[in-house]
């Protein structure tokens, strides 16, 4: 098919720099073969000085001297293309890292054990209480809560992870706690389906019906992110016609959107957390990487 000269002339700067696909190159060449006008245009692009000189019947001395080539527009274009390439690479890397982090979080999420007699043994010596775990346990959390009168209760939970199971890892070190007059160890069964905390060492009175509840902060953060998202979405509709405002609102909107996506990647639809720091770190990490990817994605779409 014969291409119109205007189209070919638009492509020539890229063609001259070898920055077109083989298909485009073949189209340009096909057209050049029988179009003297575009051939001239191409040689003008390739040798702007030579053509300018030959156009002058009597070249002056100044024209003969090597003058700086007028390649500024092309340089700009190259820079733009390079920037686009870098953005695409960063976008892909951020997405891949976010996915890897989400998978890692899933694999290393604690799976808690319900209490059973085989799960752990408690022994006490004169100045220490030692908890030894079954081989199936690969980790534990122990949180100390000290009452004003000085009595210490240790809330203990035992867990393993999907990764540990997959790698056939087993066992964890013993836990040694200082033995005081009122030391108490309470085993928490974090959402394993078994109800309540079980006192495995120390005073058993006033321990009935204690349940360690999951922290709900994550679900509040999620609600906050959803509200922010909706507000910004409304703002976006209101300011849709103002180009620069629209862009900034869109960039802001991506923040709660990334957080929501991060939460879904790490916690699914659950807002519970028995280990806030861990969950929040993973969510923040995934959300940040996703935000980076979305920002670059937005920019790439905008420049197209
Ligand atoms: Zn032509």
py3Dmol code that shows the C-alpha trace and the ligand (Angstrom):
import py3Dmol

protein = """\
ATOM      1  CA  UNK A   1       0.000   0.000   0.000  1.00  0.00           C
ATOM      2  CA  UNK A   2       1.224   3.450  -0.778  1.00  0.00           C
ATOM      3  CA  UNK A   3       1.730   5.531   2.377  1.00  0.00           C
ATOM      4  CA  UNK A   4       0.921   9.253   2.327  1.00  0.00           C
ATOM      5  CA  UNK A   5       3.990  11.510   2.426  1.00  0.00           C
ATOM      6  CA  UNK A   6       2.883  13.249   5.649  1.00  0.00           C
ATOM      7  CA  UNK A   7       2.888   9.979   7.540  1.00  0.00           C
ATOM      8  CA  UNK A   8       6.293   8.961   6.182  1.00  0.00           C
ATOM      9  CA  UNK A   9       7.779  12.383   6.961  1.00  0.00           C
ATOM     10  CA  UNK A  10       6.626  12.021  10.570  1.00  0.00           C
ATOM     11  CA  UNK A  11       8.366   8.673  10.783  1.00  0.00           C
ATOM     12  CA  UNK A  12      11.606   9.728   9.071  1.00  0.00           C
ATOM     13  CA  UNK A  13      13.381  11.162  12.167  1.00  0.00           C
ATOM     14  CA  UNK A  14      12.831   7.864  13.969  1.00  0.00           C
ATOM     15  CA  UNK A  15      13.712   5.854  10.886  1.00  0.00           C
ATOM     16  CA  UNK A  16      16.953   7.797  10.476  1.00  0.00           C
ATOM     17  CA  UNK A  17      17.908   6.910  14.061  1.00  0.00           C
ATOM     18  CA  UNK A  18      16.986   3.242  13.632  1.00  0.00           C
ATOM     19  CA  UNK A  19      14.287   3.510  16.254  1.00  0.00           C
ATOM     20  CA  UNK A  20      11.405   1.923  14.355  1.00  0.00           C
ATOM     21  CA  UNK A  21      10.194  -1.651  14.139  1.00  0.00           C
ATOM     22  CA  UNK A  22      11.292  -3.751  11.158  1.00  0.00           C
ATOM     23  CA  UNK A  23       7.737  -3.544   9.807  1.00  0.00           C
ATOM     24  CA  UNK A  24       7.672   0.252   9.946  1.00  0.00           C
ATOM     25  CA  UNK A  25      11.147   0.360   8.405  1.00  0.00           C
ATOM     26  CA  UNK A  26       9.966  -1.745   5.482  1.00  0.00           C
ATOM     27  CA  UNK A  27       6.967   0.571   4.948  1.00  0.00           C
ATOM     28  CA  UNK A  28       9.227   3.629   4.963  1.00  0.00           C
ATOM     29  CA  UNK A  29      11.688   2.018   2.569  1.00  0.00           C
ATOM     30  CA  UNK A  30       8.924   0.944   0.215  1.00  0.00           C
ATOM     31  CA  UNK A  31       7.692   4.525   0.071  1.00  0.00           C
ATOM     32  CA  UNK A  32      11.180   6.040  -0.252  1.00  0.00           C
ATOM     33  CA  UNK A  33      11.879   3.860  -3.288  1.00  0.00           C
ATOM     34  CA  UNK A  34       9.551   5.909  -5.448  1.00  0.00           C
ATOM     35  CA  UNK A  35       9.213   9.247  -3.668  1.00  0.00           C
ATOM     36  CA  UNK A  36      11.982  11.764  -4.366  1.00  0.00           C
ATOM     37  CA  UNK A  37      10.389  14.286  -1.986  1.00  0.00           C
ATOM     38  CA  UNK A  38      10.730  12.009   1.016  1.00  0.00           C
ATOM     39  CA  UNK A  39      14.210  10.888  -0.089  1.00  0.00           C
ATOM     40  CA  UNK A  40      15.262  14.525   0.027  1.00  0.00           C
ATOM     41  CA  UNK A  41      13.669  14.930   3.453  1.00  0.00           C
ATOM     42  CA  UNK A  42      15.582  11.903   4.725  1.00  0.00           C
ATOM     43  CA  UNK A  43      18.932  13.158   3.462  1.00  0.00           C
ATOM     44  CA  UNK A  44      18.100  16.521   5.046  1.00  0.00           C
ATOM     45  CA  UNK A  45      17.628  14.759   8.360  1.00  0.00           C
ATOM     46  CA  UNK A  46      20.763  12.676   7.967  1.00  0.00           C
ATOM     47  CA  UNK A  47      23.031  15.455   6.667  1.00  0.00           C
ATOM     48  CA  UNK A  48      21.395  18.785   7.447  1.00  0.00           C
ATOM     49  CA  UNK A  49      24.620  20.781   6.862  1.00  0.00           C
ATOM     50  CA  UNK A  50      25.545  19.149   3.591  1.00  0.00           C
ATOM     51  CA  UNK A  51      22.141  19.847   2.123  1.00  0.00           C
ATOM     52  CA  UNK A  52      22.134  23.388   3.415  1.00  0.00           C
ATOM     53  CA  UNK A  53      25.554  23.940   1.876  1.00  0.00           C
ATOM     54  CA  UNK A  54      24.627  22.480  -1.480  1.00  0.00           C
ATOM     55  CA  UNK A  55      21.545  24.666  -1.547  1.00  0.00           C
ATOM     56  CA  UNK A  56      23.787  27.733  -1.420  1.00  0.00           C
ATOM     57  CA  UNK A  57      25.156  28.434  -4.883  1.00  0.00           C
ATOM     58  CA  UNK A  58      28.228  30.130  -3.381  1.00  0.00           C
ATOM     59  CA  UNK A  59      28.882  28.678   0.043  1.00  0.00           C
ATOM     60  CA  UNK A  60      30.332  31.204   2.438  1.00  0.00           C
ATOM     61  CA  UNK A  61      33.292  30.362   4.660  1.00  0.00           C
ATOM     62  CA  UNK A  62      31.032  30.182   7.662  1.00  0.00           C
ATOM     63  CA  UNK A  63      28.891  27.457   6.104  1.00  0.00           C
ATOM     64  CA  UNK A  64      31.987  25.406   5.320  1.00  0.00           C
ATOM     65  CA  UNK A  65      33.114  25.457   8.926  1.00  0.00           C
ATOM     66  CA  UNK A  66      31.716  22.578  10.939  1.00  0.00           C
ATOM     67  CA  UNK A  67      28.555  23.883  12.609  1.00  0.00           C
ATOM     68  CA  UNK A  68      26.740  22.138  15.431  1.00  0.00           C
ATOM     69  CA  UNK A  69      24.146  19.773  14.121  1.00  0.00           C
ATOM     70  CA  UNK A  70      20.575  20.693  14.867  1.00  0.00           C
ATOM     71  CA  UNK A  71      19.662  17.502  16.667  1.00  0.00           C
ATOM     72  CA  UNK A  72      17.930  19.020  19.713  1.00  0.00           C
ATOM     73  CA  UNK A  73      14.399  17.807  18.878  1.00  0.00           C
ATOM     74  CA  UNK A  74      15.685  14.326  18.149  1.00  0.00           C
ATOM     75  CA  UNK A  75      17.689  14.303  21.376  1.00  0.00           C
ATOM     76  CA  UNK A  76      14.578  15.264  23.281  1.00  0.00           C
ATOM     77  CA  UNK A  77      12.641  12.484  21.609  1.00  0.00           C
ATOM     78  CA  UNK A  78      15.375   9.985  22.454  1.00  0.00           C
ATOM     79  CA  UNK A  79      15.366  11.142  26.063  1.00  0.00           C
ATOM     80  CA  UNK A  80      11.602  10.735  26.204  1.00  0.00           C
ATOM     81  CA  UNK A  81      11.816   7.229  24.808  1.00  0.00           C
ATOM     82  CA  UNK A  82      14.568   6.338  27.269  1.00  0.00           C
ATOM     83  CA  UNK A  83      12.486   7.724  30.143  1.00  0.00           C
ATOM     84  CA  UNK A  84       9.542   5.643  28.983  1.00  0.00           C
ATOM     85  CA  UNK A  85      11.716   2.549  28.866  1.00  0.00           C
ATOM     86  CA  UNK A  86      13.036   3.166  32.384  1.00  0.00           C
ATOM     87  CA  UNK A  87       9.497   3.754  33.656  1.00  0.00           C
ATOM     88  CA  UNK A  88       8.331   0.512  32.082  1.00  0.00           C
ATOM     89  CA  UNK A  89      11.235  -1.359  33.691  1.00  0.00           C
ATOM     90  CA  UNK A  90      10.595   0.168  37.141  1.00  0.00           C
ATOM     91  CA  UNK A  91       6.886  -0.581  36.785  1.00  0.00           C
ATOM     92  CA  UNK A  92       7.534  -4.224  35.960  1.00  0.00           C
ATOM     93  CA  UNK A  93      10.123  -4.592  38.729  1.00  0.00           C
ATOM     94  CA  UNK A  94       7.805  -3.001  41.316  1.00  0.00           C
ATOM     95  CA  UNK A  95       4.938  -5.284  40.302  1.00  0.00           C
ATOM     96  CA  UNK A  96       7.161  -8.359  40.452  1.00  0.00           C
ATOM     97  CA  UNK A  97       8.522  -7.359  43.874  1.00  0.00           C
ATOM     98  CA  UNK A  98       5.010  -6.680  45.199  1.00  0.00           C
ATOM     99  CA  UNK A  99       3.882 -10.122  44.041  1.00  0.00           C
ATOM    100  CA  UNK A 100       6.975 -11.752  45.560  1.00  0.00           C
ATOM    101  CA  UNK A 101       6.416  -9.959  48.872  1.00  0.00           C
ATOM    102  CA  UNK A 102       2.743 -11.004  48.964  1.00  0.00           C
ATOM    103  CA  UNK A 103       3.698 -14.631  48.299  1.00  0.00           C
ATOM    104  CA  UNK A 104       6.434 -14.487  50.945  1.00  0.00           C
ATOM    105  CA  UNK A 105       3.937 -13.055  53.446  1.00  0.00           C
ATOM    106  CA  UNK A 106       1.501 -15.891  52.675  1.00  0.00           C
ATOM    107  CA  UNK A 107       4.196 -18.526  53.062  1.00  0.00           C
ATOM    108  CA  UNK A 108       5.524 -17.163  56.348  1.00  0.00           C
ATOM    109  CA  UNK A 109       2.192 -16.271  57.984  1.00  0.00           C
ATOM    110  CA  UNK A 110       1.914 -17.993  61.367  1.00  0.00           C
ATOM    111  CA  UNK A 111      -0.543 -20.897  61.509  1.00  0.00           C
ATOM    112  CA  UNK A 112      -1.410 -21.208  65.195  1.00  0.00           C
ATOM    113  CA  UNK A 113      -1.795 -24.460  67.107  1.00  0.00           C
ATOM    114  CA  UNK A 114      -4.728 -25.186  69.406  1.00  0.00           C
ATOM    115  CA  UNK A 115      -3.693 -26.405  72.828  1.00  0.00           C
ATOM    116  CA  UNK A 116      -3.153 -30.105  73.350  1.00  0.00           C
ATOM    117  CA  UNK A 117      -1.198 -32.015  75.966  1.00  0.00           C
ATOM    118  CA  UNK A 118       1.330 -33.234  73.412  1.00  0.00           C
ATOM    119  CA  UNK A 119       2.014 -29.738  72.109  1.00  0.00           C
ATOM    120  CA  UNK A 120       4.253 -28.587  74.944  1.00  0.00           C
ATOM    121  CA  UNK A 121       5.733 -29.549  78.285  1.00  0.00           C
ATOM    122  CA  UNK A 122       6.369 -27.139  81.119  1.00  0.00           C
ATOM    123  CA  UNK A 123       9.125 -27.768  83.620  1.00  0.00           C
ATOM    124  CA  UNK A 124      10.228 -25.513  86.424  1.00  0.00           C
ATOM    125  CA  UNK A 125      13.473 -25.224  88.313  1.00  0.00           C
ATOM    126  CA  UNK A 126      14.310 -22.948  91.195  1.00  0.00           C
ATOM    127  CA  UNK A 127      14.589 -19.758  89.160  1.00  0.00           C
ATOM    128  CA  UNK A 128      13.179 -20.525  85.716  1.00  0.00           C
ATOM    129  CA  UNK A 129      10.147 -21.953  84.006  1.00  0.00           C
ATOM    130  CA  UNK A 130      10.977 -23.746  80.758  1.00  0.00           C
ATOM    131  CA  UNK A 131       8.537 -24.528  77.979  1.00  0.00           C
ATOM    132  CA  UNK A 132       9.577 -27.193  75.484  1.00  0.00           C
ATOM    133  CA  UNK A 133       7.552 -27.536  72.292  1.00  0.00           C
ATOM    134  CA  UNK A 134       6.574 -30.448  70.100  1.00  0.00           C
ATOM    135  CA  UNK A 135       8.521 -30.916  66.852  1.00  0.00           C
ATOM    136  CA  UNK A 136       5.582 -29.672  64.778  1.00  0.00           C
ATOM    137  CA  UNK A 137       5.987 -26.204  66.316  1.00  0.00           C
ATOM    138  CA  UNK A 138       8.488 -24.044  64.436  1.00  0.00           C
ATOM    139  CA  UNK A 139       7.994 -20.766  66.283  1.00  0.00           C
ATOM    140  CA  UNK A 140       6.244 -19.049  69.159  1.00  0.00           C
ATOM    141  CA  UNK A 141       5.216 -15.628  70.349  1.00  0.00           C
ATOM    142  CA  UNK A 142       5.476 -14.701  73.997  1.00  0.00           C
ATOM    143  CA  UNK A 143       4.064 -11.428  75.262  1.00  0.00           C
ATOM    144  CA  UNK A 144       4.639 -10.303  78.806  1.00  0.00           C
ATOM    145  CA  UNK A 145       1.894  -8.443  80.638  1.00  0.00           C
ATOM    146  CA  UNK A 146       2.874  -7.153  84.072  1.00  0.00           C
ATOM    147  CA  UNK A 147       0.271  -6.107  86.548  1.00  0.00           C
ATOM    148  CA  UNK A 148       0.791  -3.135  88.897  1.00  0.00           C
ATOM    149  CA  UNK A 149       1.505  -5.427  91.824  1.00  0.00           C
ATOM    150  CA  UNK A 150       4.312  -7.004  89.846  1.00  0.00           C
ATOM    151  CA  UNK A 151       2.683 -10.287  88.875  1.00  0.00           C
ATOM    152  CA  UNK A 152       3.719 -11.271  85.368  1.00  0.00           C
ATOM    153  CA  UNK A 153       1.539 -13.181  82.930  1.00  0.00           C
ATOM    154  CA  UNK A 154       3.122 -14.470  79.740  1.00  0.00           C
ATOM    155  CA  UNK A 155       0.774 -14.938  76.824  1.00  0.00           C
ATOM    156  CA  UNK A 156       2.188 -17.692  74.708  1.00  0.00           C
ATOM    157  CA  UNK A 157       1.153 -18.912  71.292  1.00  0.00           C
ATOM    158  CA  UNK A 158       2.773 -21.575  69.136  1.00  0.00           C
ATOM    159  CA  UNK A 159       2.779 -21.692  65.373  1.00  0.00           C
ATOM    160  CA  UNK A 160       4.286 -23.019  62.195  1.00  0.00           C
ATOM    161  CA  UNK A 161       4.220 -21.654  58.649  1.00  0.00           C
ATOM    162  CA  UNK A 162       3.409 -23.011  55.209  1.00  0.00           C
ATOM    163  CA  UNK A 163       7.046 -22.509  54.246  1.00  0.00           C
ATOM    164  CA  UNK A 164       8.256 -24.523  57.249  1.00  0.00           C
ATOM    165  CA  UNK A 165       5.839 -27.314  56.372  1.00  0.00           C
ATOM    166  CA  UNK A 166       6.923 -27.206  52.740  1.00  0.00           C
ATOM    167  CA  UNK A 167      10.611 -27.324  53.685  1.00  0.00           C
ATOM    168  CA  UNK A 168       9.923 -29.988  56.303  1.00  0.00           C
ATOM    169  CA  UNK A 169      11.409 -27.809  59.020  1.00  0.00           C
ATOM    170  CA  UNK A 170      10.544 -28.831  62.537  1.00  0.00           C
ATOM    171  CA  UNK A 171      11.204 -27.844  66.095  1.00  0.00           C
ATOM    172  CA  UNK A 172      12.048 -24.607  67.794  1.00  0.00           C
ATOM    173  CA  UNK A 173      14.164 -23.726  70.802  1.00  0.00           C
ATOM    174  CA  UNK A 174      12.860 -23.986  74.354  1.00  0.00           C
ATOM    175  CA  UNK A 175      11.428 -20.930  76.003  1.00  0.00           C
ATOM    176  CA  UNK A 176      12.861 -20.058  79.412  1.00  0.00           C
ATOM    177  CA  UNK A 177      11.051 -17.526  81.568  1.00  0.00           C
ATOM    178  CA  UNK A 178      12.164 -16.084  84.904  1.00  0.00           C
ATOM    179  CA  UNK A 179      10.336 -17.702  87.796  1.00  0.00           C
ATOM    180  CA  UNK A 180       8.794 -15.287  90.245  1.00  0.00           C
ATOM    181  CA  UNK A 181       6.238 -15.789  92.973  1.00  0.00           C
ATOM    182  CA  UNK A 182       3.279 -15.027  90.728  1.00  0.00           C
ATOM    183  CA  UNK A 183       4.521 -16.040  87.287  1.00  0.00           C
ATOM    184  CA  UNK A 184       1.737 -17.310  85.099  1.00  0.00           C
ATOM    185  CA  UNK A 185       1.803 -18.621  81.536  1.00  0.00           C
ATOM    186  CA  UNK A 186      -1.355 -18.458  79.509  1.00  0.00           C
ATOM    187  CA  UNK A 187      -1.570 -20.290  76.224  1.00  0.00           C
ATOM    188  CA  UNK A 188      -3.578 -18.427  73.570  1.00  0.00           C
ATOM    189  CA  UNK A 189      -5.198 -20.360  70.760  1.00  0.00           C
ATOM    190  CA  UNK A 190      -5.440 -17.468  68.273  1.00  0.00           C
ATOM    191  CA  UNK A 191      -8.451 -18.248  66.133  1.00  0.00           C
ATOM    192  CA  UNK A 192      -7.721 -21.956  65.814  1.00  0.00           C
ATOM    193  CA  UNK A 193     -11.354 -22.784  66.471  1.00  0.00           C
ATOM    194  CA  UNK A 194     -10.613 -23.768  70.075  1.00  0.00           C
ATOM    195  CA  UNK A 195     -12.028 -21.240  72.462  1.00  0.00           C
ATOM    196  CA  UNK A 196     -10.298 -19.434  75.224  1.00  0.00           C
ATOM    197  CA  UNK A 197      -6.862 -19.137  76.779  1.00  0.00           C
ATOM    198  CA  UNK A 198      -5.498 -21.969  78.862  1.00  0.00           C
ATOM    199  CA  UNK A 199      -3.265 -21.401  81.849  1.00  0.00           C
ATOM    200  CA  UNK A 200      -0.401 -23.867  81.484  1.00  0.00           C
ATOM    201  CA  UNK A 201       1.605 -22.645  84.472  1.00  0.00           C
ATOM    202  CA  UNK A 202       0.805 -20.741  87.647  1.00  0.00           C
ATOM    203  CA  UNK A 203      -2.328 -19.619  89.357  1.00  0.00           C
ATOM    204  CA  UNK A 204      -5.389 -21.028  87.588  1.00  0.00           C
ATOM    205  CA  UNK A 205      -7.959 -18.937  89.453  1.00  0.00           C
ATOM    206  CA  UNK A 206      -9.520 -15.857  87.838  1.00  0.00           C
ATOM    207  CA  UNK A 207      -8.456 -17.161  84.430  1.00  0.00           C
ATOM    208  CA  UNK A 208     -11.814 -18.510  83.327  1.00  0.00           C
ATOM    209  CA  UNK A 209     -13.171 -17.270  80.072  1.00  0.00           C
ATOM    210  CA  UNK A 210     -10.147 -15.212  79.104  1.00  0.00           C
ATOM    211  CA  UNK A 211      -9.911 -14.984  75.341  1.00  0.00           C
ATOM    212  CA  UNK A 212      -7.113 -13.225  73.546  1.00  0.00           C
ATOM    213  CA  UNK A 213      -8.933 -11.233  70.905  1.00  0.00           C
ATOM    214  CA  UNK A 214      -7.376 -10.386  67.586  1.00  0.00           C
ATOM    215  CA  UNK A 215      -6.570  -6.721  67.035  1.00  0.00           C
ATOM    216  CA  UNK A 216      -8.997  -5.041  64.734  1.00  0.00           C
ATOM    217  CA  UNK A 217      -6.899  -2.010  63.741  1.00  0.00           C
ATOM    218  CA  UNK A 218      -6.320  -3.435  60.275  1.00  0.00           C
ATOM    219  CA  UNK A 219     -10.025  -3.440  59.511  1.00  0.00           C
ATOM    220  CA  UNK A 220     -10.239   0.202  60.696  1.00  0.00           C
ATOM    221  CA  UNK A 221      -7.347   1.150  58.414  1.00  0.00           C
ATOM    222  CA  UNK A 222      -9.128  -0.646  55.599  1.00  0.00           C
ATOM    223  CA  UNK A 223     -12.349   1.287  56.244  1.00  0.00           C
ATOM    224  CA  UNK A 224     -10.378   4.536  56.363  1.00  0.00           C
ATOM    225  CA  UNK A 225      -8.701   3.709  53.050  1.00  0.00           C
ATOM    226  CA  UNK A 226     -12.086   2.914  51.470  1.00  0.00           C
ATOM    227  CA  UNK A 227     -13.578   6.214  52.694  1.00  0.00           C
ATOM    228  CA  UNK A 228     -10.564   8.168  51.401  1.00  0.00           C
ATOM    229  CA  UNK A 229     -10.810   6.361  48.092  1.00  0.00           C
ATOM    230  CA  UNK A 230     -14.505   7.227  47.728  1.00  0.00           C
ATOM    231  CA  UNK A 231     -13.967  10.887  48.680  1.00  0.00           C
ATOM    232  CA  UNK A 232     -11.144  11.243  46.169  1.00  0.00           C
ATOM    233  CA  UNK A 233     -13.216   9.475  43.525  1.00  0.00           C
ATOM    234  CA  UNK A 234     -15.971  12.059  44.041  1.00  0.00           C
ATOM    235  CA  UNK A 235     -13.378  14.867  43.873  1.00  0.00           C
ATOM    236  CA  UNK A 236     -12.071  13.353  40.657  1.00  0.00           C
ATOM    237  CA  UNK A 237     -15.531  13.493  39.080  1.00  0.00           C
ATOM    238  CA  UNK A 238     -16.012  17.096  40.213  1.00  0.00           C
ATOM    239  CA  UNK A 239     -12.635  18.296  38.879  1.00  0.00           C
ATOM    240  CA  UNK A 240     -12.578  16.029  35.816  1.00  0.00           C
ATOM    241  CA  UNK A 241     -12.457  18.947  33.394  1.00  0.00           C
ATOM    242  CA  UNK A 242      -9.464  20.619  35.028  1.00  0.00           C
ATOM    243  CA  UNK A 243      -6.522  18.761  33.646  1.00  0.00           C
ATOM    244  CA  UNK A 244      -3.823  19.400  36.264  1.00  0.00           C
ATOM    245  CA  UNK A 245      -6.187  19.028  39.234  1.00  0.00           C
ATOM    246  CA  UNK A 246      -7.427  15.785  37.750  1.00  0.00           C
ATOM    247  CA  UNK A 247      -3.899  14.429  37.528  1.00  0.00           C
ATOM    248  CA  UNK A 248      -3.045  15.271  41.140  1.00  0.00           C
ATOM    249  CA  UNK A 249      -6.292  13.845  42.475  1.00  0.00           C
ATOM    250  CA  UNK A 250      -5.662  10.700  40.464  1.00  0.00           C
ATOM    251  CA  UNK A 251      -2.164  10.377  41.971  1.00  0.00           C
ATOM    252  CA  UNK A 252      -3.612  10.819  45.472  1.00  0.00           C
ATOM    253  CA  UNK A 253      -6.393   8.377  44.711  1.00  0.00           C
ATOM    254  CA  UNK A 254      -3.800   5.722  43.934  1.00  0.00           C
ATOM    255  CA  UNK A 255      -2.571   5.852  47.573  1.00  0.00           C
ATOM    256  CA  UNK A 256      -5.687   4.421  49.284  1.00  0.00           C
ATOM    257  CA  UNK A 257      -6.176   2.176  46.249  1.00  0.00           C
ATOM    258  CA  UNK A 258      -2.685   0.722  46.757  1.00  0.00           C
ATOM    259  CA  UNK A 259      -3.309   0.266  50.474  1.00  0.00           C
ATOM    260  CA  UNK A 260      -6.570  -1.589  49.786  1.00  0.00           C
ATOM    261  CA  UNK A 261      -4.827  -3.807  47.225  1.00  0.00           C
ATOM    262  CA  UNK A 262      -1.915  -4.375  49.630  1.00  0.00           C
ATOM    263  CA  UNK A 263      -4.300  -5.453  52.382  1.00  0.00           C
ATOM    264  CA  UNK A 264      -6.146  -7.813  50.030  1.00  0.00           C
ATOM    265  CA  UNK A 265      -2.836  -9.320  48.872  1.00  0.00           C
ATOM    266  CA  UNK A 266      -1.571  -9.929  52.420  1.00  0.00           C
ATOM    267  CA  UNK A 267      -4.709 -10.550  54.508  1.00  0.00           C
ATOM    268  CA  UNK A 268      -7.394 -11.326  51.949  1.00  0.00           C
ATOM    269  CA  UNK A 269     -10.774 -10.217  53.268  1.00  0.00           C
ATOM    270  CA  UNK A 270      -9.786 -10.696  56.897  1.00  0.00           C
ATOM    271  CA  UNK A 271      -9.389  -7.639  59.107  1.00  0.00           C
ATOM    272  CA  UNK A 272      -8.169  -9.616  62.123  1.00  0.00           C
ATOM    273  CA  UNK A 273      -4.589  -9.682  63.179  1.00  0.00           C
ATOM    274  CA  UNK A 274      -2.867 -11.597  65.958  1.00  0.00           C
ATOM    275  CA  UNK A 275       0.427 -10.050  64.981  1.00  0.00           C
ATOM    276  CA  UNK A 276      -0.093  -6.437  63.985  1.00  0.00           C
ATOM    277  CA  UNK A 277       3.505  -5.386  63.340  1.00  0.00           C
ATOM    278  CA  UNK A 278       4.144  -8.215  60.958  1.00  0.00           C
ATOM    279  CA  UNK A 279       0.910  -7.812  59.020  1.00  0.00           C
ATOM    280  CA  UNK A 280       1.211  -4.052  58.827  1.00  0.00           C
ATOM    281  CA  UNK A 281       4.810  -4.214  57.573  1.00  0.00           C
ATOM    282  CA  UNK A 282       3.865  -6.609  54.785  1.00  0.00           C
ATOM    283  CA  UNK A 283       0.790  -4.581  53.825  1.00  0.00           C
ATOM    284  CA  UNK A 284       2.806  -1.338  53.777  1.00  0.00           C
ATOM    285  CA  UNK A 285       5.559  -2.959  51.701  1.00  0.00           C
ATOM    286  CA  UNK A 286       3.207  -4.397  49.106  1.00  0.00           C
ATOM    287  CA  UNK A 287       1.135  -1.178  49.035  1.00  0.00           C
ATOM    288  CA  UNK A 288       4.213   1.011  48.470  1.00  0.00           C
ATOM    289  CA  UNK A 289       5.471  -1.132  45.609  1.00  0.00           C
ATOM    290  CA  UNK A 290       2.006  -1.192  44.046  1.00  0.00           C
ATOM    291  CA  UNK A 291       1.766   2.603  44.429  1.00  0.00           C
ATOM    292  CA  UNK A 292       5.060   3.017  42.617  1.00  0.00           C
ATOM    293  CA  UNK A 293       3.892   0.712  39.826  1.00  0.00           C
ATOM    294  CA  UNK A 294       0.512   2.476  39.520  1.00  0.00           C
ATOM    295  CA  UNK A 295       2.162   5.932  39.446  1.00  0.00           C
ATOM    296  CA  UNK A 296       4.475   4.919  36.624  1.00  0.00           C
ATOM    297  CA  UNK A 297       1.620   3.131  34.875  1.00  0.00           C
ATOM    298  CA  UNK A 298      -0.486   6.292  35.061  1.00  0.00           C
ATOM    299  CA  UNK A 299       2.374   8.366  33.673  1.00  0.00           C
ATOM    300  CA  UNK A 300       2.968   5.938  30.819  1.00  0.00           C
ATOM    301  CA  UNK A 301      -0.736   5.954  29.919  1.00  0.00           C
ATOM    302  CA  UNK A 302      -0.837   9.741  30.073  1.00  0.00           C
ATOM    303  CA  UNK A 303       2.139  10.211  27.742  1.00  0.00           C
ATOM    304  CA  UNK A 304       0.911   7.815  25.140  1.00  0.00           C
TER     305      UNK A 304
END
"""
ligand_1 = """\
1
ZN
Zn 6.723 10.770 0.003
"""
view = py3Dmol.view(width=600, height=400)
view.addModel(protein, "pdb")
view.setStyle({"model": 0}, {"cartoon": {"style": "trace"}})
view.addModel(ligand_1, "xyz")
view.setStyle({"model": 1}, {"stick": {}})
view.zoomTo()
view.show()
